Amino acid sequence: MSDASLNTVTSQTGEAGFGDYFALLKPRVMTLVVFTALVGLLAAPVGVHPVVGFAAILFIAVGGGASGALNMWWDADIDRVMKRTRSRPIPAGTISADEAFAFGIALAGFAVVMLALATNLVAAGLLAFTIFFYVVIYSMWLKRWTPQNIVIGGAAGAFPPMIGWAAATGSVSVESVLMFALIFMWTPPHFWALALFMRSDYENAGVPMLTVTHGRRVTRVHILIYTILLAALAVGTGFTAVGGPVYLAVAVVLNLMFLLGALRIWRRDEVAAEADAYAVEKRFFRLSLYYLFLHFGAIALEAALVPYGLGGW
Amino acid sequence: MSFRVEHDLHKRRFRRNLGLGLVLAAFVVLLFGLTMVKVTTDDFTMQPTSEARD
């Protein structure tokens, strides 16, 4: 048997490596899930034992990864078309779609049960709902049906801090809903900025992103509207129990920068955008990553300062 | 040529099995830690046995 034929057998039998299965969990998305869930857990007024806290974050991450695997199983056809997703394990042929489905379902059940055992039923219920929302509501239903896909579907990515909070407190409260709302409102401008400079990818895959269905002008207007609403929410959160002087200062600076970026995007036309290869849109997208990281970092810092009599109001 | 030629497929399979083994070992350690925390916290109570109830 030659090496060439062995390689062919490898891809057909799905003889995947450990890294291929790990890639199914969408590690980059998982980092956001881990970070925001950790902040939710730390910001909660009830302390948890470090081992329980570690287990909670781990099972939330596994649950998030499971929904990523199920999303890749469902979206394998469009992942093959899009440049950005072509090298994922299923389109690359290293893991079969059936295997990804079994892997995702098993991990989802495992993560929910283990989170219930390690923490409480509220956190586990929220994790189960998040997986259901991401896979069924977003991936199977909204993504290919409406240009509002990421507006509503963004809720799935917004749940982790709420789950982290629930893992510590066993309940849902105004503060955890505000953290949810922060990610929920941040998601549309973040993804629409990406869609502005990746439009052909979504168009080829037949995904009805706002840029494809309503054009770039409308998308630019939408980015500005959502950014204004997000800024009001983000700064307003600074006056609640999870906020404080540090958070407020960070929020004011970041939201001014974000608003300025959204205004620049709104004022531009396609000729100007094409001329500099979407430099403004790409800068706004990069800023959006720092935006979320720094907001949640500030919430965590406020919580960390409380024992020293400094955090919060 | 040996029948047991070492191919990339075998290496990949070994790495996958090793990775899974390590994950399972880490899970056992985590479960042990969780159990210890749960049974040593103040609010942990054992269900009374039938003999004790009598």
Interface residues (C-beta under 8 A of the other chain):
Chain A: D3 L6 N7 V9 T10 E15 A16 G17 F18 Y21 H49 V51 V52 F54 A55 L58 L117 A118
Chain B: H7 D8 L9 R12 R13 R15 R16 L18 G19 L20 L30 G33 L34 M36 V37 T41
